[in-house]
């Protein structure tokens, strides 16, 4: 991605844009997690209740620390490379807004090396909200064209030109005990 395009996306995200983008798993809907209006708009587009919570997708663990109530030792599993994309449920800290964690005492966090996600997270110096790019109950979109057809009129932009990590959702594990809550198979 050109520096110009990246700067344009970063500015838009920092001002509340809601967008579709390929991630390390599936196509996602995203926005800045601290902009309540953007998150609530994303939830309305997706037709998802706020109580369910959302995933924070980041390129570095440090980007997620303000949202977490865990010490360095507890976060060790998030620092290790995983066989497959893994979303961890971590105790939510005081800095985690209710529109991110929903009704849960935890927040879902995934660290990825996906090149697009890394550029965007570095640019905004924060994680991104991530939820599958579809309206609730509909299949997840698998391309920029499908995102445009299903969601385009409601989004600020769609970022194409990158692959997803295989069109399978991440595994979800609880950091407290390591229990697998959703398998990626």
Phi, psi and omega in degrees: 000139180291155178300321179299311180297316179301313180299322179296315179295316181299315178299315182296316179297318180294343179253013172103015179295148172243132190213166173252144183201150175283141180239190178287354179237280182236178171293139183236162167257137183218167175189179177282130185291340182266359179261095186306316181300321179292317180295316180294325175294317177302314180297323178293316178300315182286339185064047182242132178290143181300331182300335183288333182083170183223167178265142169261122181250125185223160176267342178219143179303324182303329180294337183263345187306322180297344182264352190249150174242063180218149179269172184307317182295319179295330184274001182309316180300332179286341181273342182276142176298139181253151177298322180223160178305128183233127175261128182255137172267116186239144177308128181283137177269176180299335181277002181266113182293150180298334179286350174264311184276344182067223181272008188263152174278359181243165173234141179273127185227134174227131177259132184223158174252016178304129187299321179293313180300318180300316180295316182293315181295321177295319181296319180267354182053047181196165172285169173253149167290141177219128172213153184303143183277088176190161170279148182308133179087352179256157178298148176293138178292151183239008180198167177298322179297315177296322177298318179297315182294318185275325191230350191310317183296337183263353186258157175280326176193167176232128179260116177252191175088004178230152176272157170273175180274018176126006177060031173237139178294162180286160169285144177244126180232148173275130178294326177280091177104343176075012181297133177278120181262336173213125178276149180272005182285000000 
